[in-house]
């Protein structure tokens, strides 16, 4: 298996900015991270913009893409590298209109190949399937089986992301099933040995499976 999965890191649901900025910078020294998604719910736009302005250069200095969740309008104002939209957020078309053709637009597709095919055909840069495991970050309304990743790899070229309760302990079946990216939040930030060690461990796993 030559395809190598990569880590798609999602910020905790709440954090103290100064402390988290230092934690994030240290964690990103643990190994390859494809992107970092800033995911903040129920927070004023001004706060999201303030936090994003601090975290974006840290992420980009690590050669990772800085992605904003839900809000293509704020992603544009932040000059972010991209945006991730859910089925109840701004549409893919609206996100693409605001961000242009050069930036990343990813789409949540739950456990639906039909939603994923539609997003990919519209031009999404990636589709996200899940949840695969229980998660404390949100209460999943849809559950996905790893088989959907295998089917996707066999039929489509658009990259797929596996999300939902992913930890270093349960990640391998998703990688072997065909996930191009693993979206991880608590599995990194709450790791017993710390976030940097978690990122190191994920990269060791990715190398081993790809090898």
BADOLUM-957763 format. One line per field, with one value per residue (C-alpha): x, y, z; residue number from 1; residue in three letters. Coordinates in nm, 3 decimals, always signed. Layout:
N
px <- (X  ...)
py <- (Y  ...)
pz <- (Z  ...)
n <- (NUM  ...)
res <- (ALA  ...)
! end
This chain:
211
px <- (+0.000  +0.177  -0.086  -0.001  -0.270  -0.216  -0.344  -0.622  -0.607  -0.913  -0.882  -1.050  -1.403  -1.274  -0.933  -0.733  -0.566  -0.220  -0.177  -0.321  -0.105  +0.205  +0.058  -0.026  +0.320  +0.481  +0.238  +0.309  +0.673  +0.567  +0.547  +0.353  +0.012  -0.180  -0.404  -0.547  -0.916  -1.023  -1.358  -1.534  -1.908  -2.135  -1.861  -1.879  -1.726  -1.480  -1.343  -1.310  -1.121  -0.897  -0.813  -0.768  -0.523  -0.304  -0.320  -0.294  +0.077  +0.162  -0.015  +0.131  +0.484  +0.450  +0.360  +0.002  -0.309  -0.521  -0.889  -1.189  -1.500  -1.848  -1.781  -1.653  -1.717  -1.481  -1.234  -1.213  -1.159  -0.889  -0.723  -0.737  -0.620  -0.968  -1.301  -1.495  -1.872  -2.135  -2.466  -2.642  -2.379  -2.312  -2.345  -2.044  -2.129  -2.136  -1.809  -1.642  -1.774  -1.627  -1.296  -1.224  -1.069  -0.727  -0.836  -0.958  -1.328  -1.420  -1.767  -1.922  -2.104  -2.190  -2.244  -2.385  -2.206  -2.471  -2.381  -2.014  -2.053  -2.247  -1.982  -1.696  -1.865  -1.925  -1.552  -1.498  -1.132  -1.224  -1.528  -1.558  -1.731  -1.831  -1.878  -1.693  -1.662  -1.834  -1.693  -1.706  -1.663  -2.019  -2.321  -2.313  -2.638  -2.492  -2.269  -2.043  -1.886  -1.523  -1.650  -1.759  -1.393  -1.298  -1.580  -1.486  -1.122  -1.226  -1.455  -1.341  -1.021  -1.138  -0.966  -1.174  -1.149  -1.256  -1.390  -1.550  -1.386  -1.059  -0.769  -0.433  -0.585  -0.872  -0.727  -0.565  -0.884  -0.979  -0.636  -0.644  -0.999  -0.882  -0.896  -0.668  -0.691  -0.787  -0.963  -0.863  -0.936  -0.947  -0.738  -0.449  -0.526  -0.624  -0.356  -0.200  +0.152  +0.060  -0.035  +0.316  +0.351  +0.009  +0.111  +0.434  +0.233  -0.010  +0.276  +0.442  +0.111  +0.073  +0.427  +0.379  +0.052  +0.182  +0.499)
py <- (+0.000  +0.314  +0.579  +0.750  +0.898  +1.235  +1.407  +1.665  +1.835  +2.005  +2.253  +2.182  +2.324  +2.582  +2.698  +2.984  +3.143  +3.219  +2.873  +2.693  +2.886  +2.754  +2.402  +2.407  +2.525  +2.248  +1.984  +2.071  +1.991  +1.630  +1.551  +1.597  +1.763  +1.840  +2.108  +2.256  +2.341  +2.617  +2.497  +2.738  +2.721  +2.991  +3.252  +3.613  +3.679  +3.924  +3.652  +3.400  +3.657  +3.748  +3.386  +3.300  +3.585  +3.443  +3.077  +3.107  +3.200  +2.919  +2.667  +2.798  +2.808  +2.431  +2.393  +2.305  +2.461  +2.681  +2.589  +2.759  +2.563  +2.665  +3.026  +3.102  +3.473  +3.478  +3.250  +3.514  +3.792  +3.588  +3.506  +3.144  +2.861  +2.716  +2.641  +2.332  +2.344  +2.109  +2.021  +2.286  +2.558  +2.773  +2.580  +2.453  +2.694  +2.992  +2.886  +2.848  +3.184  +3.358  +3.174  +3.141  +2.849  +2.848  +2.779  +2.462  +2.390  +2.066  +1.930  +1.713  +1.418  +1.214  +0.853  +0.937  +0.849  +1.049  +1.367  +1.293  +1.230  +1.555  +1.751  +1.595  +1.657  +2.019  +2.058  +2.004  +1.954  +1.677  +1.504  +1.408  +1.091  +1.010  +0.973  +0.642  +0.629  +0.799  +1.144  +1.393  +1.686  +1.663  +1.433  +1.257  +1.239  +1.002  +0.695  +0.568  +0.230  +0.204  +0.030  +0.369  +0.473  +0.164  +0.213  +0.578  +0.496  +0.245  +0.484  +0.845  +1.051  +1.329  +1.279  +1.159  +1.246  +1.016  +1.199  +1.118  +0.992  +0.899  +0.813  +0.649  +0.331  +0.302  +0.475  +0.187  +0.031  +0.369  +0.412  +0.061  +0.115  +0.410  +0.737  +0.997  +1.209  +1.138  +1.429  +1.424  +1.656  +1.503  +1.212  +1.458  +1.721  +1.471  +1.214  +1.072  +1.163  +1.502  +1.642  +1.633  +1.263  +1.196  +1.355  +1.154  +0.836  +0.907  +0.964  +0.639  +0.462  +0.627  +0.530  +0.172  +0.120  +0.290  +0.083)
pz <- (+0.000  -0.124  -0.048  +0.279  +0.499  +0.665  +0.977  +0.963  +1.302  +1.455  +1.740  +2.077  +2.119  +2.370  +2.485  +2.633  +2.333  +2.472  +2.622  +2.322  +2.076  +2.253  +2.272  +1.902  +1.801  +2.004  +1.877  +1.515  +1.575  +1.628  +1.258  +0.937  +0.965  +0.647  +0.790  +1.107  +1.123  +1.358  +1.488  +1.723  +1.778  +1.924  +1.937  +1.814  +1.475  +1.627  +1.857  +1.575  +1.371  +1.665  +1.742  +1.376  +1.327  +1.606  +1.506  +1.126  +1.112  +1.357  +1.135  +0.811  +0.956  +0.998  +0.627  +0.717  +0.569  +0.795  +0.752  +0.911  +0.999  +0.879  +0.778  +0.428  +0.488  +0.787  +0.608  +0.337  +0.590  +0.762  +0.431  +0.541  +0.320  +0.306  +0.468  +0.572  +0.535  +0.674  +0.518  +0.731  +0.679  +0.375  +0.051  -0.139  -0.421  -0.185  -0.024  -0.362  -0.477  -0.173  -0.160  -0.531  -0.713  -0.547  -0.189  -0.022  +0.019  +0.196  +0.256  +0.528  +0.371  +0.683  +0.567  +0.225  -0.098  -0.283  -0.095  -0.150  -0.523  -0.558  -0.367  -0.563  -0.897  -0.795  -0.734  -0.360  -0.267  -0.023  +0.124  +0.491  +0.612  +0.970  +1.251  +1.273  +1.653  +1.948  +2.015  +2.298  +2.057  +1.924  +1.933  +1.595  +1.403  +1.143  +1.172  +0.898  +0.832  +0.715  +0.400  +0.267  +0.254  +0.055  -0.192  -0.230  -0.303  -0.568  -0.751  -0.696  -0.704  -0.469  -0.131  +0.163  +0.531  +0.815  +1.119  +1.451  +1.769  +1.597  +1.829  +1.778  +1.922  +1.672  +1.368  +1.180  +1.035  +0.885  +0.730  +0.584  +0.458  +0.248  +0.441  +0.282  +0.596  +0.956  +1.126  +1.492  +1.784  +2.133  +2.007  +1.989  +2.252  +2.525  +2.444  +2.762  +2.654  +2.513  +2.171  +2.025  +2.111  +1.957  +1.627  +1.631  +1.690  +1.406  +1.164  +1.269  +1.200  +0.859  +0.760  +0.875  +0.688  +0.373  +0.384)
n <- (1  2  3  4  5  6  7  8  9  10  11  12  13  14  15  16  17  18  19  20  21  22  23  24  25  26  27  28  29  30  31  32  33  34  35  36  37  38  39  40  41  42  43  44  45  46  47  48  49  50  51  52  53  54  55  56  57  58  59  60  61  62  63  64  65  66  67  68  69  70  71  72  73  74  75  76  77  78  79  80  81  82  83  84  85  86  87  88  89  90  91  92  93  94  95  96  97  98  99  100  101  102  103  104  105  106  107  108  109  110  111  112  113  114  115  116  117  118  119  120  121  122  123  124  125  126  127  128  129  130  131  132  133  134  135  136  137  138  139  140  141  142  143  144  145  146  147  148  149  150  151  152  153  154  155  156  157  158  159  160  161  162  163  164  165  166  167  168  169  170  171  172  173  174  175  176  177  178  179  180  181  182  183  184  185  186  187  188  189  190  191  192  193  194  195  196  197  198  199  200  201  202  203  204  205  206  207  208  209  210  211)
res <- (UNK  UNK  UNK  UNK  UNK  UNK  UNK  UNK  UNK  UNK  UNK  UNK  UNK  UNK  UNK  UNK  UNK  UNK  UNK  UNK  UNK  UNK  UNK  UNK  UNK  UNK  UNK  UNK  UNK  UNK  UNK  UNK  UNK  UNK  UNK  UNK  UNK  UNK  UNK  UNK  UNK  UNK  UNK  UNK  UNK  UNK  UNK  UNK  UNK  UNK  UNK  UNK  UNK  UNK  UNK  UNK  UNK  UNK  UNK  UNK  UNK  UNK  UNK  UNK  UNK  UNK  UNK  UNK  UNK  UNK  UNK  UNK  UNK  UNK  UNK  UNK  UNK  UNK  UNK  UNK  UNK  UNK  UNK  UNK  UNK  UNK  UNK  UNK  UNK  UNK  UNK  UNK  UNK  UNK  UNK  UNK  UNK  UNK  UNK  UNK  UNK  UNK  UNK  UNK  UNK  UNK  UNK  UNK  UNK  UNK  UNK  UNK  UNK  UNK  UNK  UNK  UNK  UNK  UNK  UNK  UNK  UNK  UNK  UNK  UNK  UNK  UNK  UNK  UNK  UNK  UNK  UNK  UNK  UNK  UNK  UNK  UNK  UNK  UNK  UNK  UNK  UNK  UNK  UNK  UNK  UNK  UNK  UNK  UNK  UNK  UNK  UNK  UNK  UNK  UNK  UNK  UNK  UNK  UNK  UNK  UNK  UNK  UNK  UNK  UNK  UNK  UNK  UNK  UNK  UNK  UNK  UNK  UNK  UNK  UNK  UNK  UNK  UNK  UNK  UNK  UNK  UNK  UNK  UNK  UNK  UNK  UNK  UNK  UNK  UNK  UNK  UNK  UNK  UNK  UNK  UNK  UNK  UNK  UNK  UNK  UNK  UNK  UNK  UNK  UNK  UNK  UNK  UNK  UNK  UNK  UNK)
! end
